[in-house]
Amino acid sequence: MHATVKQLAERLVASYKQLGGINHLDGKPLPSKRAIAGVTEDMLRLLFPGFFDERPVRMASIQAETESLLGSVAARLESEIVKSLEYSPPPNLSARDVRTYAHKVTIEFLGELPHIRELLQTDTEAAYNGDPAALSREEVLLAYPSIECVAVQRLAHELYKRNVPLVPRIMTEWAHSRTGMDLHPGAKIGSHFFVDHCTGTVVGETTVIGNHVKLYQGVGLVARSLSAADQLRGKKRHPTIEDRVTIYAGATIVGGETVVGAGSTIGANVFLTHSVPPNSLVLAEDVRVRVLSKKERQKKSGEAVGL
């Protein structure tokens, strides 16, 4: 006999009681991933008016529309920040001060939007000037996933700096799921930042990236080891990339003490664990590429199967 819905529910509830850690029952409300995704989308509309909207945005009505959208974003974001602070309050913040602090953070954060737009304009220029396939700046803003992901990271970084838990990471993981690029909200990223293609690129929490840096797909700026996570929290674990550095596809740069000097180029598939001086060219020379003719390939295949 097939189990009834009631019996299935009883089994599932029993697992809730048996397996802790992946339940959050009877606790303080957590931030809503869905609500934060909606707020983030609306913040992209504020950063790039006309590019993330389904209808034309007119200059004649921009003041009223911006006020309306900004008010909605402020109210929804503040509500999520309150929940995150109640769940995990920063040191020296009492429970009664949470709502006051959340309101202060929200207003300060939204006040940073003009500055974030200045940085994003440099990112857009870097993408357009750095990719000959880009036919216009409009194409970059409409179609390039790296611009969207970097925009969300720059937003989330401002909340991260203000010790808001959970919300910044939810924002950047939302962007990660959409673009394939994983930028931690803690990373410090300078102006004119461009990640061509961007899929598979990972930038860790304590990474520092200078100005005019260009990365390609699959680049990893990562920690040396995560085996002792408790001892590593709060410490510099990820590399520093100075100004005007280019890092090609598949390169991995490891460790908090590793510094890539200004003006350097890191070749594809390099695994770098130590610092390099400015204006270095780092290549993976031990990798050999051999091109075989059709006859040589057939001979090799025969040897492989013992013919």
N, C-alpha and C positions, 0 to 999 in steps of 0.2 A: 504494500500500500504506500502511495506517495505521502510524504509529510505535508501537513497543513501549513498555511502561512503562520499560524500561531506557534506551531512547533518549531518552525524555522527561526522565528523571532526569539523564542525562548533559548535556542542554542546560541544564537548570536549574542544575546544579552548575557548569557553565561560566560561567553568569551570575554565580554567587557569586564566582568568581575574577576576573571582569572588572569587576564593579560593587561597589566597596568602599563603606563608609559605612553601608549598610543591612544588613550582616551583623555578627554578633558571634560569631566562630568562634575557638576556642582562647584566648579571653580569660578574664578572671575572671568568675565567675558574676554575673549581674545579678539584681536583685530580681524576683520573680515577680508579674506583674500579677494573676494569678488568686489567688495566696495572699494578696496584700494586700487584694484585694476581700473575701475570706472573713474576714480579720481585722477589716476595717472593719465588716462586717455584725455580727460578734460584739461589737465595741465599741459599736455602736448598741444592742445588747441590754443591755449593761452600763449605758449611759446612760439608757435608757428601759425598765426591766424590765417585761415584760408587754405591751409595744407592738410589739416586733419578734420575738416568740416565737410558735410555732405551737400551743403548749399553755399553759394557765393557769400562772402563777407564783404560788406560795403563800408568804406571809410566814413560815410555819413552817419552810420549807426554803430560804429566801433566802440565808442565810449559807453553807450548804454549796454551793448552786448557784453563788453568786457566786465563791466560792473556786475551784471547779472551772473555771468559764469564764475567770476572770482568769488562772489558771495556764496554761491553754491559749493564751490571747491573748498572754501574756508570752513564752512559748517561741517561738511562731510569729513574733511581731513582732520579737523580738530576732534571730532567724535572718535575716529580711529586712533589718534594719538593718545587720547584719554584712556582708551582701553589698553593700549600697549604699555602706558606708564603705570596703570593700576596693576597690570600683570607683573611688570618688572621695573619698579621705580629706580631712577638713578640714585647714587649715594646722596645723603643729606636732603632728600626730598620727601617730606612727610605726605601722608595720604591726603590730608586736607588741602595741600598745596598743588595737587596734581592738576586739577582743572585750570587753575590760574596759570600754571607753567605751560600746560598744553595750549592755552590761548596765546600766551606770549610767544611760544615757539612757532605757532601757526602764522601769526602776523609777521614775525621776523623772517620766516622762511619765504612767505609770499613776497615780501619786500626785496628778496634776492632775485626775483624773476628777471628784471631788466639786466642785471649783471650776468645771469646765466645765458640770456639771449646774446649778449656780447660775445661770450665764449663760443656759443653755438654758431654764430656767424663765422668765426674763424675756422671752426671745424668744417663748415660747409665749403668755405673757400679752399681749405686743404684738400677736401675730397674732389672738388671740381678741378683744381689745378694739378692734383696728383693722379688723376685717372683719365687718360685720353679717351676712354669709352664714354665718359660723361658728356652728354650733348648740351646740357644746361644746368644751372643751379636748381631750377625747378625739378628736373629729373632726379638730382641728388636728394632733394628733400622728400620727394614723393616715393622714390623707389629704393633708396639705399638703406638697408637695415642698420648699418653701423651708425648712421646719424640718429635714428630713433633710439638705439640702445645707449649711445653716449649721452643723449639728452636726458634719458631716464636716470642714468648714473649720476649726472651732474645735479639733478634734482634730489635724488636720494642721498647724495653726499652731504648736502646742506642739512638734512635731517640727522644723518649719522653724526655730524660734527656737534649737534646739539643733544647728543646722548638719547635720541629717541630709539627705543628697541623695536625690533620686529618689522616695523613699517618700511624702513629703507630696504631691508633685505627682500621683503615681499615685492617691492617695486622692481628691484633689479632682476629678481628671478622671473617675474612676469615678462620683463623685456628679454631675458635669456630664452624663455620658452618661445618667444615670437621670432627671435633673430638668430639663435644659435650661438650668440656670443655672451660670455659670462664675465661681467664687470662687477666686482664687489663694490658696494657703496663706500667702503673705507678708502679705496684707492685715491691717491691725489694725482690729478691729471691736468697738465698744463694746456695752453691754447694750441690751436691748429693741429688737433689730434685726428688722425684718420686711420681706420682699419679697413683695408681693401678686402672685399668679399666677407670677411669677419667670421664666417662659420668656424666653430671650434676654438676660437681664441679665448683664453682664460687669463684674467688679470686679478691677482690675489689682493687681499685686504690691505696689506701694508706696503703695496707697490707705490713707488713715487715715479711719475712720468713727467718729463720736462716739456718744453714747447717744441712745436714742429716735429713731432714724432710720428712715424708711419709704421704700422704693423700690417702683416698679411695674415691670411687665414691659418688657423691651427697654431698660432704662437701661444706659448705658455709662459707666463711670468709667475712663478710658483715658489712654494716653500721647499726647503731641502728635505724635511721629514715631518710627518704628522704623527709619528709613533708616540710622542709624549705631548699630546695636545694640551693638557692642563698647564704644563710648564711653558708652553709657547704662546698662550693667549696673552694679548697685550704687548707682545714683543715684535720687533721688526723681523719679519720672516721672509719677505719677498724683495726682489731686486729693485734697484734704482736705475732708471733710464734717463740719462741726461738729454739736453737739447739736441735737436736735429739728428736723431738716430733713426735708422731704418732697419727693421727686423723682418726677414723674409719667411716664407711659409714653413711651418713645421718646426721652427726653432723653439727651444726650451731654455729659459734662463732661470737659474735656481739660486735661492738663498738670500737672506736679508743683508748680508755683507757684500753681495755682488753689485758692482757699479759698472754700467756700460758708459764709457766716457763720451762726451759730446762729439757729434759729427761722425760717429762710428756706424759701420754697416755690419750686421750679423747675417750671414748667409743662411740659406734654407737648410733645415734639419740639423743645425748645430745644437749640441747639448753643452751649455756653458755653465760652469760652476764656480768661476772666479772672475774677478774684475778685469776689465781691459781699459787701457788708457784712451784718451781722446783720439779721434780720427783713426781708429783701428778698423781693419777689415778682417773679420773672423770667418773662416771657411772650414767646412768639414772635409778635409782633403783625404781622409782615409777611405772615403766612399768612392768606389770605382764603378764606372758605367762602361759596359762592354757591348758593342753592337756586332751581332753575328749575321753572316750572310745566310741565305736559305739553306745552302748546302751544309754549312757549318752547324746550323741549328738542327738539321736532320741527323747529322753525325752525332751531335751531343745527345739527342733524344735516343738514338740507338744505343749509345754507351750506357745511358741511364737505365735502360731495361735489359742490358746484358746481351744485346744482339751482336 
